[in-house]
Amino acid sequence: MKWLSSFVQSSQDYASWLWDQISFESGTLFGNYFWFLGLISLFFFLFELLVPWRKTEGFFRKGFWLDAFYMYFNFFLLYLVLLAGLEETTKQSVKTIFSFLGVENQFATEIQKLNLFWKSIIALLIQDFTHWNIHRLMHRVPILWRFHKVHHSVKEMGFAAHLRFHWIEAIVYKAITFLPLYLFFGFDMADFFYLHLFTTAWGHFNHSNINIPLGPLKYIFNSPQMHIWHHAKTLSKKHQFGVNFGLTLSIWDYIFKTNYIPSNGKTVEIGFESDEHYPQTFFKQMTQGFQSKNKNGNSTSNH
């Protein structure tokens, strides 16, 4: 079967690429996601140690090592065993369908003529707005919330919590984001190395134990003081489906009135209702979402 062969080949190609990254085969940091993730993480780790916003958290906060594992699992291993193959077979399928129908995306062709700066701006806006909408769905659709709970199971916030999420969630994000970015605009995010690093670093920042006032930029970019309220355990009924859904950018929350920052949130309790019963190990968290009924409650929101 052609699609299976393509899936396996893509995973093998990704394995070779990943080993080149780890072994520093290229001899340069450009394009090296593996070591850049380590450097970005080390930067925020040291920043949190030197000037912590919440001084009550320990040297290694609660859940730190679990989050560290999630970082590398979701950023690399998940691609190796699943996402690389799915992504490539989907692209090939789309190309085959377009070719069969004789369809040419003239709009995407024109977009590709822009320089890298403007293509990066457009890609960031499209990706972030799509992610904002998906994030809202994660809180509103009960079956998606069951998997998104993994991310909200963090009880002490830190940069590594950024990449604590279920692999089902990764598939949902990839599948829906693929449509506007690749299908309509011809963008492949693998071509935007520095943009990918920027959004990864900003995601680390949003979840970090750091307090850096952004001033007027808070209306454009997300921050720890904004994102902490997204993780707040208790909110009013008015906000039963959550607040502050932006990932890199905050503009969508301000535009669509889902912004909420009643205070700096330094002492706010994070989590969700009955989270004391939620599993604290990777494998149990991976299976928890597939259980239709459990003692963690079946709320459609995170409060």
N, C-alpha and C positions, 0 to 999 in steps of 0.2 A: 504494500500500500504506500502510495507516494507520500501522503501526508505524514505517515508514521516514520518513513525514512527521513523526511525533512526535519521532523521533530528530533529524532535521534542525532542527526548530523549537526543540528543547531546546538544541542546540548554538548556534543563533543567539541565543537568549535569554541563554545563558551568556556569549557573546561580548560582548553589550551590557552585561551585568552586570560583566564583567571590565574593560571599558573605563571604566565608571563608577567602578570601584574605583581603577584606575590614575590617572585624571584627577581623582580626588577630587570627583566630581560631587555626592556627598551633603554634602560639607563637614564631615563628622564622622568620627571614628575608629571610632565604634560600627558594627559590621558590616563594617568595611573589612579584610578578610583580607589583601589585597595589602600594604598599608603596615604592618599589624601584624606580618606575617611579617618584613618588613624591619627593623622596630624590635626585635623579639625577637632576630633574628640579629645585629644590630649590638650589642645588649647583651652577648650571649655572646661575640662576637668580641672586644670590648674587655676583657671579664672574663678571657678566655684570654690576652690580651696582657699585662694588668697583673699577674695572679697565676696563671701557668701551673702546672699540676700537674707536667707533664713539661717541664722547661726545655730539653730537647734539640730540641724541635720548632722549626722556623723561624717567621718572622713570618707567612708563609703556608705552612702545613704541606703535606706531600706530598699531592696530590689535592684541595687546597682548591677550586680553580677548577672542577674537574669536579663536585665535590659542590655547589657553588653553583649550577651549571647544573641539576643534578638537582633541587635544591630547588624552583626555579621551574617546571621542566618537570613534575615530578610533582604539585606543588601546584596548578598552573593550566593549563598547556598540555595536559596529558593529559586533564583534564576537558573542555577546549574541543573536542578532536578525537575523544574517545571516551566518557569516563565520564559526562558530563552526559546524553548521549543514551541510554546504556544504563540509567542510573539511572531516568530518567523513563519510558522505555518499559516497564521492569520494574514500576514502581509502577502504571502504567496497566493493565498486564496483570493484576496482582494484584487491583486494584479491579474489573476486568471479571469475573474469575473469581468473586470473592466475591459480586458483584452477581448473576451468573448462577445461583449456587448458593443465593442468598438467605441467605448467612452473615453474621452480624454479630459482630464480636469484642468481646463484652461486657467481657472482661478489660481490653483496651486502652482501652475507653471509661472504665472506672473509674480506670485509671492516669492518664489525661489530666486527671482532676479534681484531682490533687495539685498543690501549688504548685511553682514552678520549681525551688526548692532541692532538694526530694525527688525530683523527676523527673530532675534533673541527677545526683544521687547514684546513682539506679537505672540511668540510662543509662551512667554511667561504669563501674559494676561489671559490667554486662552486656557492654558493648563491650570492656572490658579483658580479661575472662575469655574471651570469644570470641576475641580477638586472641591471647591466650596459647596457646590450643589450636591456632589456625591456625599460629602461629609454630613450635610443636612439629612440626606436620605438614610445615612447610617444611624441617625438618632430617631428617625420617624418610622422606619419600616422595621417591625418587630424582629424578623428573621435576620436582618442586617445588624440590628442592635445587639443581638446575641453574640455575634462575632466581634463587633466593635468594643464590647465590654473588656476585651483583653487590654486594649489601650487605656481604658479608664480604670483598670485595676491597680494602676500606680498609686501608691499611698504617700510617697515623698517624691516631689518633682525634681528632676535633674535632666541634663542634656540628653542622656542615653535613652530616656523615656520616649524620645521622639520616634524611634523605630521599633517600639514594642507594639506590634499589631499582628493579627491573625493572617495566615496566608490566603484565606478566603477573601479577606478585605483587599489584599494586594491584587487579586484577580479582578475584583469588581472595579477598583480604581483603574487598572490597566485597560480593561475591556471598554469602559465608558470613555476614558480619556483618548483612546485610540481613534475613535470616530472623528472628533473635530480636528485633532492634531494631524493625524496621518491621512485619513480619508479625504478630508476637505481642504487641508492646507499643505499637505505633502511634507509635514515635519516629522522627523525621527529624532526623538530627544537624545539619542546616542550621539547625534551630531553636535550637540550643544554642551560640550564638556564643562566650560566655566559656568554656564547657567545652571547646570545640574549641581555643581559644587556649591554655588551660591544658595540655591534653594535647600540643599542639605544642611549647609552651615546655618541658615536662618531657622530651619526647623529645630536644630540643636539649640539655638539661641532662645526660641520661643519656649522651650521646655526647661531651660536652664535655671539654676538658682542664682540668678544675676539680676541686678537692678541698674539698668542704664536708661535714663530718661531720653526719649526720642524727640520730645518737643512736638512741633507741628508734623513731623514724619509719622507720628502715631496714627494719623488718619490714612496713611498709605501702607505702612508695614506693621505686621503683628509684633507682639512683644511678650515677655514673660508675665508682665502685670496685666495684660489683656487675656492671654491664653490660660492663666491660672483659673479664671472664672469659667472657662469652658469645662474645666475638670472639677469645678466645685460640686461637692456632694449634695448640697441642699440649695435649691433655688425656688422662687415663688411659682405658683401654678401658671402664671403668665409665661414663664420661661420653661415649661415642663419638658420641651423638646431640646433644650440646650441653647447656648448663646455662643457668640464669637467663633464662628466656624472657619474663619480664614486660616490658611496654612502659612503662606509667605506674606500675602497681602491682607490688610485689614479693610481695604476700601469697600469690598462687597458687603461686609457687615454694616458699615456706615450707610451705604447706599440703600440696602434693603432692611435697615432698622433691626438687625439682629445683634448689634453691638451692646455690650453691658459691662461697665466697669464702675461699680458703686464705690469702690475703694481700691487701694493698691493690692489687696488680696494676700498680703504677706502671711496672715495667720488663718486663712480660709482652709477648711477641711476639704480634701479632695477624695474622689471615689464615686460610688453610687450606692443606692439603698441595698442593705444586706451584703455589702462587699466583704464583710468579715468572714463570710462562708465561701468566698470565691477561691478557687485553687491558686496556689502560689508557686507551682512548678510548671515548666514549659509544656511537658507532654499532657498534663491534665488541662491546662489552658487551651491546648490545641483541640481537645476532644469536647470541651465544655459546651461550645456553641452548637454542637450537633444534637445536644439533649434538649428536647422540646420543653421538658419540665424539670426544674431543679430548685434547690432551696435558695438560689440567689434571686428568686423572683422573676417574673416575666414582664416587667414593666417595659413599655415601648420607649421610655426616655431614660436618661442617665440620672434621674433624681427621684 
